[in-house]
Amino acid sequence: MTDERPEPFFIAGAAGLDFLNSVATPIDVPVEWLASGNDLLRWLEKAALIPSHAARELRKNALPGELDTVATQARELREWFRAFVLAHKGKPLAAGAVRELEPLNRLLARDEQYGEVVANPLRLERRRRWRSPDALLFPIATALAELLSEVDFADVKACEGAQCSLLYVDRTRTRGRRWCSMAVCGNRSKQAAHRVKKVRRR
């Protein structure tokens, strides 16, 4: 069966927000890019949050239903974190907000990351042990933690498109960005405003 879904969106400017955008309404119908375990693996590969060799191994070695269970956990994590972002976006994060992040900290505590010095050029790279399908949640948790620690929440916005649910970091000079994409939601809004003007002129 052909997958008729569009490609997932990576327009947010932060992997943690791209994860929240893994369910969206690009036109009129909501699209879920994490509907199954295989979907989750594909999305993580496209987001460059898992190396292809690890995805192949997990596909090959996972027990029946294991990947789907982790995809369900990923969707639950996404919706929990979405509520947090929507509650705090548009203003700097207060220090007290950390109390709401205990579920994320528990997940981060289970991660098995380690450092490895590699050559050409000599540098330290982060690696991860992919012992079980549960490990798929760890790069997501890291992306969420990086969003919290590296992005000013005053710059986190939701697209103003009528049916759009996409979130992004506004890094424009004036912080005046209103749309996930000027070519899609921005253009739709301009067309709608133009239609309203034409009706009023009649």
C-alpha positions in Angstrom: 0.0 0.0 0.0 1.3 3.4 -0.9 1.8 6.0 1.8 -0.1 9.0 0.7 1.0 11.2 3.5 3.2 14.2 2.6 6.8 14.2 3.9 7.0 15.3 7.6 7.8 19.0 8.3 11.1 20.2 9.6 10.5 23.9 9.7 10.6 24.7 13.4 14.2 25.6 13.8 14.6 23.2 16.7 14.3 19.4 16.7 12.1 19.4 19.9 9.5 21.5 18.1 9.8 19.4 14.9 8.9 16.5 17.1 5.7 18.3 18.2 5.0 19.0 14.5 5.0 15.2 13.8 1.3 15.5 13.8 -0.1 18.4 11.8 -2.9 19.7 9.5 -1.0 20.8 6.4 -4.1 21.2 4.3 -7.5 20.2 5.8 -6.9 16.7 7.3 -4.7 16.0 10.3 -1.6 13.9 9.4 0.1 11.6 11.9 3.7 10.7 11.1 4.1 8.5 14.2 1.2 6.2 13.7 3.3 3.0 14.1 6.7 1.8 15.2 8.0 1.8 11.6 6.7 5.4 11.3 8.6 6.4 14.4 11.8 4.9 13.0 11.3 6.6 9.7 10.7 10.0 11.3 13.7 9.7 13.6 15.9 8.9 10.6 14.5 11.9 8.6 15.1 14.1 11.6 18.7 12.8 11.9 18.1 11.7 15.5 19.0 8.0 14.9 21.8 6.6 12.6 20.5 4.3 9.8 22.5 1.3 11.1 20.7 1.5 14.5 17.3 1.8 12.9 18.0 -1.3 10.8 19.1 -3.3 13.8 16.1 -2.3 15.8 13.7 -3.1 12.9 15.4 -6.5 12.6 15.6 -7.4 16.3 12.4 -5.9 17.9 9.8 -8.4 19.1 6.3 -8.2 17.5 4.5 -5.1 18.7 7.5 -3.7 20.6 8.1 -0.8 18.1 4.4 0.1 18.1 4.4 0.2 21.9 7.3 2.7 21.8 5.5 4.8 19.1 2.5 5.0 21.4 4.8 6.2 24.2 6.3 8.7 21.8 2.9 10.1 20.9 2.0 10.4 24.6 5.3 12.2 25.3 4.6 14.5 22.4 1.2 15.5 23.6 2.4 16.0 27.2 5.2 18.2 26.0 2.9 20.1 23.6 0.7 21.1 26.5 3.9 22.4 28.3 5.0 24.4 25.2 1.6 25.9 24.5 1.3 27.0 28.2 4.8 28.7 28.1 5.4 29.8 24.5 5.8 33.5 23.8 7.4 34.4 27.1 10.7 33.5 28.8 10.5 30.3 30.8 10.3 30.9 34.5 12.6 29.0 36.8 9.6 27.3 38.5 8.7 25.7 35.2 11.3 23.0 35.8 8.9 21.4 38.4 6.6 20.5 35.5 9.5 18.6 33.7 9.9 15.6 36.0 8.6 13.1 33.4 11.3 14.4 30.9 14.0 14.2 33.6 13.1 10.6 34.4 13.4 9.7 30.7 16.7 11.5 30.4 18.1 9.6 33.4 17.6 6.3 31.6 19.6 7.3 28.5 22.9 5.5 27.7 24.8 8.2 25.9 28.6 8.3 26.0 31.4 10.3 24.4 33.9 9.0 21.8 37.0 10.8 20.5 37.1 10.5 16.7 39.6 11.7 14.0 39.5 14.0 11.0 39.2 16.5 12.6 39.9 15.3 16.2 36.6 15.8 18.0 34.4 14.4 20.7 31.2 12.8 19.4 28.1 11.7 21.4 27.1 8.1 20.9 24.2 6.1 22.2 23.7 2.4 23.0 20.6 1.2 21.2 19.9 -1.8 23.4 16.1 -2.0 22.9 13.3 -0.1 21.2 12.8 2.0 24.3 16.0 3.7 23.4 14.1 5.5 20.5 12.7 7.8 23.2 16.1 9.0 24.3 17.1 11.2 21.3 13.6 12.7 21.5 14.1 13.5 25.2 17.5 15.0 24.4 15.9 17.2 21.6 13.2 18.4 24.1 15.8 19.2 26.7 18.0 21.1 24.2 14.9 23.1 23.2 14.3 24.0 26.9 17.9 24.9 27.6 19.0 26.6 24.3 15.9 28.4 23.0 14.3 31.5 24.4 10.7 30.5 24.9 9.7 34.1 24.1 10.6 33.2 20.5 8.5 30.1 20.3 5.3 30.7 18.3 2.4 28.8 16.8 1.5 29.4 13.2 -1.4 31.9 12.8 -2.9 29.8 10.0 -6.6 29.1 10.6 -6.2 25.3 10.8 -2.4 25.0 11.2 -1.0 23.5 14.4 2.7 23.9 13.6 5.1 25.4 16.1 8.4 27.1 15.3 11.2 29.3 16.7 11.0 32.9 15.4 14.6 33.9 14.6 13.7 36.8 12.3 15.4 40.1 13.2 12.2 41.8 14.2 10.6 38.6 15.7 7.6 39.3 13.4 7.2 35.9 11.8 3.5 34.8 11.8 3.4 31.7 9.6 5.0 28.2 9.6 5.6 29.0 5.9 4.9 32.1 3.9 4.4 29.9 0.8 1.6 27.9 2.5 -0.2 29.5 5.5 1.0 33.0 4.7 -0.2 32.7 1.1 -3.5 31.2 2.2 -4.1 34.1 4.7 -3.3 36.7 2.0 -5.7 35.1 -0.4 -8.4 35.0 2.3 -7.9 38.7 3.1 -8.0 39.5 -0.6 -11.4 37.6 -1.0 -12.8 39.5 2.0 -11.7 42.9 0.4 -13.4 41.9 -2.9 -16.6 41.1 -1.1 -16.6 44.4 0.8 -16.0 46.4 -2.4 -19.2 44.9 -3.9 
